[in-house]
């Protein structure tokens, strides 16, 4: 009798525990879904596809919105998305496979694989693969279009076209029937591909365009299910060895936010390995937490899943989508509101201070400032959040980064271009943060363009000239938008 009672009690405890976990899981999914819906509305994304895998199992998948606004076609698993720069992860795997096959070495000069050498011999394959080929080679991270040079490296080392080698080594072995390199519009028709319609936000949501052509940098089209198979292949070392994967996923050097073909960063002793895609009319995100064996994938048919967060600077936590995922599935901060509640006078927030809370505030401030180009009122919202953040976390010079400088500078710029009057609220922070970042990265074109523009707005031509000349005269930097802006300013002054 005693044994029966004991067994019953144990069973009751187990059932109670399972019920509790089930309720927690349901609440987590419900909260995450509600936040995704809020973010979809905030960024005016027509269609958003989301999945989470854990321990090889799909624990969350959702399709929100439409793939075609005109026809009001609901988004579903059959719809494909161009994933832009997430292609780099596939390319990174191909490079590692060639290394394993002893067909190339990461230590070789990139010029060994180019018909007409265009870079210094001191730039090695590993520098292109890790985005450390600009500035001081091997020591500084600058996301670069030079990554596309690896197309030729793969073709020469494999003695196959990039498409052939991609198909042979990844797409065919994994049977990724909905994943392909997109060459042109004719291919879509001939292969009967169902791609989400592209959209751009410009005085309302407008029809956009598809970017055609492919390289190691971009060009793959896929969907959640195929990307889940690819992710599982990475987790199980089906494509490359554990050693190669760990090398690929590790930061190239010190605190640089990139490995080989994929971002790698630490946040509160947790490694995030991730990639993002951003075309003019599509965006995507692929984020892994190896220690938790969990992966988040998002696909969208405008670029506002990626663009507002300035992910190019290497911090995934500048994305509100990532913040939502982390707080609900990793840190169990479900009770923390994703978006701060704003009234006419102050922010209402009762959550205790923490690094994560600060990052959440800054992610919202950054997004609010980006969306100010479509709604000037968001300048006030972003400013209010920043003022609150600085009041709660006054040591901003310690945690300041490019995203924060961008946020502060952009608010000033938007006010200028929209003729909203002089905006001097954060001048002190801009100057102090800019000074700090220049000391850390003297050649950074991003810091120089923000400070050059800032001092131009302040009427300090001498300081503005210094920063713009620093961009134009910098050695070993590929020309980019900031080069053209700096040159245009110097031509006019």
N, C-alpha and C positions, 0 to 999 in steps of 0.2 A: 504493500500500500504506500509506504514511504517513497519507494522508488518511482511509483506512478506519479505521486504528488511532485516529487523533485523534477521528474521529466516534464511534467506539465508546466512547472514554473520556468524551466529553461526554455521551453518552446514559447511560452508567453513573452519572455524577455527578447527572444530572437525575433518574434513577430512584431513586437513593439518597436524594436530597433529598425527593422526593415521598413515599417510604416513611417517612422520618423524620417529615415533617409529618403523614402519615396516622396514625402511631403516637402522636404528640403529641396529635392531635385526639381519637383514641380514648381515650387516658388521661384527657384533660380531661373528656370526656363521661362516662366511667366514674366519675371522682371527683365531678363535679357531681351525677350521679344518686345516688350513694351518700349524699352530703350531703343531698340533697332527701329521700331516704327517712328519714334520721336526723332531720331537722327535722320531717317529717310525723309521725313517732312522738313526738318531743319535745313538740310542740304538740297532739297527739292530733287531727289533722285527718283527717276521714273520706276526703275526696277532694281531690286537688290536680292541677290542669292547668297545664302549664308549656311555654312556647315561647321560642325565641331566634331573632331575625331578624338577618341581617347582609348589608349591600349588597343588600337586596331579596330575599334568599333565606332560606328557613327552614332553619337549621342544627341546630336541636334542637327536638323536641316530645315530650312525655311525659305520660301520664295515669296517675296513681298513686292506688290506692285505689278507693273506691266512691262512686257517686252516691246510693245508697239502701242503708243498713245493713241494714234489715229484709229486703229482697229480695236483698241481696248483689249488687246490680247494679254491674258494673264501670264505672268512668268511661271515657268515650270522647269522640270529637270531636262527637258528636251532642248532647251534654248542654250546656245553657245555664246561665249564672250571672248573677244580679244583680250589677252592678259598682259599685253605690253611687256614691261621689264621683268615680270616673273619668268619670262623666257630665259633670263640670265641664270636662273637656278638650273634649268635643263642644260644650258651651255656649260655651266660649272661642272655638272656631272660628266658631260662628254669629255671635258678636259681631263678630269681625274681618271676616267677610263683609259684615255690615251697614255697617261702617266703609268697606270697599272700595266698597260700593254707594252710599256717601254718604247713607245713611239715618239715621245717627247719628254723633255724635262722642264719643270717650272723654273729652273735656274738658267735656262737658255735666253739669250738676247732676243727680243721680239723681232729684230731685224733679220734673224735667220730664216724667218718664215714669210718675209715680205719681198715681193719682186723688186720694188723700189723702196729701199729703206727710208723711212720718214721720221724716225725717232732716234734718240741717242742710243748707242750700244749699251749703255749702263741701265737702260730700261729693259727689264726681264719680263718673261711671260707672267710670272707671279705678280708683278707690279700692275700690269694691265688687268689681270683677273681680280685684284684686290682694290682697284681704284686708288692706287698709291703711286701712279706714274707721273703725276703733276707736282709742281712745287719742288720740295726736297724729296727726291725719289726714295720711296720705301718708308718714309717716315710721316707723311701727311696724307689724309684721306680727302679726296675731292671726287665726287661722283662724276664720271667722265664718259663722253661719247667714244673715247678710245676703245672701250670694251668691244665695240663692233669689229675691231681689227682681229679679234680672236676667231672670226669666221674663217679668215684665210689660214690661220694657224691650224684649225681643226681640219680643213680641207687638205692642206699640204701634208699634215702628219698622218691622216687616215687614208689619203689617196682616194677620197670620195668627196662628193659634193656635201655641203652642210646638211641639206635635206636628206640625202641618202644615209648619212651617218646617224642623223637623228632618228630616222625610221628604223634603222638596223639595230641600234643600241638601246633605244628607249621605247619608242611608240609601238613597234611590232612585238617585242618581247612582253610588254605589259598589256598588249591588246587594247591600246587606247584609241578606240575607233572614232571618238569624237574630239580628238586632239590632232592638230595639224598646223603646218606652217602656211600662212595665207599669202599668196603671191598677188592675186588680182581679183577683180569682181567676177570675171568669167569663171574662176574656180568655184565660187560660191554657187553659181547656177549649175555648172556641170556636175558638181558633187552633191547638189541639193542640200546645202548646209543651212540650218536654221539659226541665224545669228540675231541676237537682240538688236533692235534698231538703236542707232547712236543719237544722243541728244546733247545739246549744249545750253547752258543757262545764260541767257543774254536778253534782258528785258522780257523775261518769261522763258519757258522751256521751248527751244526751237529744235528743228531737225538738224542733226549733225552729219558727220561723215565717218567712213571707216578708213583707217590707215592701212595701206597695202604695202607689201614688201616685207622681207624678213632678214634677220641676221642673228648673230649671237646675242645682240642687245634686246631684240623684241621681234614679235611677229607670230607667236603661237596663239591659236584659238583653242579654247577648251571649255569644260563645264565642271561643276562640283564633283560629279561622280568620277570622272577621269582623274581629276586632281587628287581625289581621295586615294585612288589606286597608286598614283605616283608617290604620294606621301607615304603610303604603307610600304612601298618599295624602298624608300629612303630609310624608314624605321627598321626594316628587316634586313638591310644591307643586300638587297637583291640586285641592285644596279652597280654599286661600288662597295668596297670593303669598309669595315668599321673604321679602320685607320684612315682611309681616304675621306670618309664622311666627317670624322672628327677634325681633320685638317681643314676641310671645306667650311665647317661650321664654326671654327675658332677664329677669334679676332686676329687679324694679320700681325698686328704689333701693339703691345701695350694696351692703351685704351681706345684704339681706333675702332670704329663701329662696323667694320666689314671684314668678312672672311674671304672665301673664294667663290664669287658669284652670288653671295647672299650676305645680308646684314647679320651682325652678331653683337649683342650688347648685354650688359649686366644691369639689373635693376633690383636693388635690395637682395643681393646674393642670388638672384634668379637669372639664368641665361635665357634671353629671347633670341631666336634665330628666325629671320623674317625677310620677306621681299615684298615690294609693292609694284604695281603697274599703273602707268598714267599716260593715256593718250589724251587728245583734246576732247574726246567724247566717250571714253571708257575709263574705268579704274578698277583696281583689284588689290587684294592683300592676302598674303600667305604667311602665317605666323606660327612657329613651333616653339614649344617649351619642352626640350628634351627630357629634363629631369622629371617632368610630370606626365610625359608621354601623351601630350595633348596638342592638337593643332586646330587653328582657326583659319577658315578660308572665306573670303568675301569677293563678290563680283558685282559690278554695277554698270549701267549703261549711260552714265555721264561721268565726268572726271572728278566729282566732288566727294567721292570716297577717299581720294588720295590728296588732291591738290591743296585743300585748306591746311593740312597738317604739316606741310613742308617736310615730308618724309625724306627728301633728298639729303637732309642734314644728318640723318642717321639715328633719329630717336623715335621709336615706334610709339612711345607713350605721349607723343604730341597729337596722336589720333584719338578722338573720342570713341571711335569704334573699338580700338584696342583697350582703352580705359574701361569701357563697359564690360568687355570680355574678362579682363583681369579682375575687376572688382566682384564679378558674379561667379567666376569659375576658378579663380586662383586664390585670391585673398579673402574671399567670403565677406566682402563689404557690401552685400546686397542692400543693406539699410541706408547706405550712402546714396544720396540723389546724384544722378549723373550730371544733370544741369542745375546749377545753382538757381534757387528761387529768387527772383528779383522783384522788388516793389519800387515805389517812386523815390525812396530815400536810401535804402541800404540793402545789402545782401543778407538773407536769412539763412544762416548755416549753424547747425549745432554739432557738427561732427568734430571730434578731437583732431588736433593738429597732427600731421604726419607727412612724410615725404610723398606718399601716394596722394594724399588730399591736395597737396600743393601742385603736384603734376596734373591732377584732374582740373584744378582751377585754371592753370596755364593753358591746358589743352582747350578748354572752353573759350578762354580769352582769345586765343589764336584763331579759333574757328569763327568767333563773333566778328573779329576784325576782318577776316577774309570775306565774310558775307556782307560786310558793310558796303562793298562795291555795288551790291544790289539793293541794300536798304541802309541808308545813312544813319538811321536810329541805332544801328548796331555798333556804331562808334562809341556811343554812350555806354552801351552794355559792356563792350570789351574794356573800356576805360574803368568802369565801376568794378569789374572783376579784378583788374590789375591793381587798382588802388587797394581793394580789400586784401589781395594776395600780399602786397608789399607791407600792409599793416600787420598781417598775421605772420608773415615770414620776411622780416625786414632785412635779412642778410642776403639780399638779392645778388650782390656781387659774387657770392660764393656759388650760387646755383645758376647764375645767368649763362645762357648759351646763345647760339645763332638764332634759334626760334624766338627767344624772348626779344633779342635785338630786332629781329624782323618784325615782330608784333608791334613793338613800340614805334619803329620807324614807319611802318605801314599806316598806322593810325594818323601820323602826321602827314603822310603823302596823300591819303584818301581825302583828308580835310582840305588839303591844298588844291587837289584836282577838282573837288566838288564845290570849290569856292565857299567853304563853310567857315572861313575865317581862320585866324592864327590859332594853332593848336600847340601850346607849350607845356601841357600838363606833365609830360614825362621827359623833358629836356635833360634834367639832371641825370636821370637813369640812363638815357641814351648815351650821354658823354662818358659816364663812369663805366658802363658795361662795354661800350666800344673800346675804351682805353684798355680794359682788362683783356678783351678778346684779341686786340692787336698785339699785345705783349705775348699772348699764348701762341698766336698764329699770324706772324707779321705779314705773310704773303696772301692771306685769305682774301680772294676777290670779293667774297660776299660781305665781309666786314667793311672792306674799303668802299664798296658801292653804297652800303647803307650810310656810312659816315660821310662819304662825299656828297650824297644827296641831302643828308641832314644839314651839313654846313652850307650847302648851296641855298637851302630854304632859309637859313639863318642869315644869309648875306655875307658869310665869311668866305670870300672867294679864295683866299690863300690856302686855308685848310682844305677846302673842297678840291682845289687843284692838286694838292699833295696826294689825296686819296685816289683821285681819278688817274693821275699819272702812275701811281703805284700799280694800278690794274693794267694799264696799257704797256708799261715798261717791264712787267713781270716776265721772267724767263721760264720756259718750260710749262706754259699754260696754253691749252687749246682755246681758240676764240669762242666766246659764248655771248649770251645776251648782255652780260655786264660789261664785256669788252666794247661792244658797240655803243652802249649808253655812255660809257666813260669817254670814248673817242668823240662821240657827238658833242658832249659837253666841252671838251677841250677845243674842238674845232670852232665852237661858238664863243669861246672866251680867249 
